[in-house]
Amino acid sequence: DNEDDSSSKVLCRLRRQVTRNIQQLGAVPTISVSLQGRPVQIISYL
């Protein structure tokens, strides 16, 4: 299914981006990432 495939690609990319942000910023309680042009707050799993 193309939709599922593209969804998991987006999730993988998002997870990589979040991981990179954690590494750059250190242990912060919340990370803000842009999802579909909107800022989305993601609670870090630290």
Secondary structure as UniProt FT lines:
FT   HELIX           2..25
FT   STRAND          30..35
FT   TURN            36..37
FT   STRAND          38..43
//
